[in-house]
Amino acid sequence: MKTHDVDAELKKYAFAVYILQALSFLLLFTAIIGVIVNYIKDDDVGVSWLQSHFIWQKNTFWYGLLWIVLGTLTTPIFIGYAVLGFTTIWLIYRIAKGWIYLVDGKALYLKG
């Protein structure tokens, strides 16, 4: 398969994962399906420009999960509500930015 064909195929997976992440606001399990897809297709991405999207999506899932757990655990002392509100905004930003960059055919800037 040509590099362009492989990138087009992997772009479909990245797009599907952004959809699954967005749907997780309605159906929580879709984010888990999305991260599973990321790990299954991880070896196929290699060093293409789509690698940054796969990393971005995995980081969005794991850090989002961390902050959701911390927010949920701290709701009895009311700090958790602010944490959950911030996390919701952060997740929307991450999904939207990644989706826009993917549609534009751009890699995401990743530090480190």
N, C-alpha and C positions, 0 to 999 in steps of 0.2 A: 504494500500500500504506500502511496506517495505521502510525503510529509504534510502536504496541504490537506489530503483526505483524512489523515490521522488527526490533525488539528481540528478539522471540521467535526469529526466524530467526538473528540474529547470536549469540544466546545458545547456540544449537545448535553454531555454529562454535567458540565459545570452549570449550564443553564438550568437543567433539571434540579440540581442541588439547590440553586438559589430559589427556585419555585418551592421545593420542599421546605426550605428554611422559612420562607414567607408563610407557607401554610401552617407552620408550627404554632402560629398565633391562634389558630382555630383547632388544629389537631396536633397535639404535642408530639405524638410518635413520628411525625414526618421528619422532624429534625434528626432523629436517630437514624432513620432510613437514609437521609442525606449524608450523614457522616460515614455510614457504612459504605455507601457508593464511593465517597472520597477515598477511603482506604483501599477498596477493591481496585479502583482505577489508578491508584497512586503510581504504581510501577510504569504504567503506560505513558504518563505525563512526561517523565524524564526531565529535560531542561528546557522544554518549550515555554513560550510566554504564558501558557495556561497553568504552569506550575504555581505561579503566584496566586492564581484564583483558588486552586485546590488548598494551598496553605492558608489563604485568607478564610476560606470556608471552614476548615478544621479549627482554626483559631477562634473564629466566631462561635462555633459550637461549644468548644471546651471552656473558653472564658465566659461565654454566656451561661453555661451550666453552672460554673463556679459561682457567678454573681447571683444567679437565681437561687441556688442553695443557700448562700450566705444571706440573701435578702429574706428568704422564707424563714430561716432560723432566727433572724433578728426581728421578725414582725411582733413578737410579744413585747419588745421594748420600743416599738414604733419606728425605729431606725430602718427596719426592713422595708417599710412601705416606700421610703425615699430611694433605697437601693433598688427595689424592684421597678420603680418608675424610671430611674436613670438607666437601668439595664434594658428596659423596653425601648427607650429612645436610642440607646447605643446599638441594639440589635437591628432596629429599623434602618439606622444610618449604615451599618455594615452591609446589610443585605442590599440596600439601594445603591450604595457606592460600587459594590462588586458587580451588581447586575448591569449598571450603566457602563462601567469599564469593559465588561465582557461584550456588551452589544457594540461598543465603540471599537472593539478589537485591540484594547490596550491591556498591558500587564499592570498589575497593582504595584504600587511602591511598597516595599517591605523593608523595614529597618533590620539591620543585622544580617 
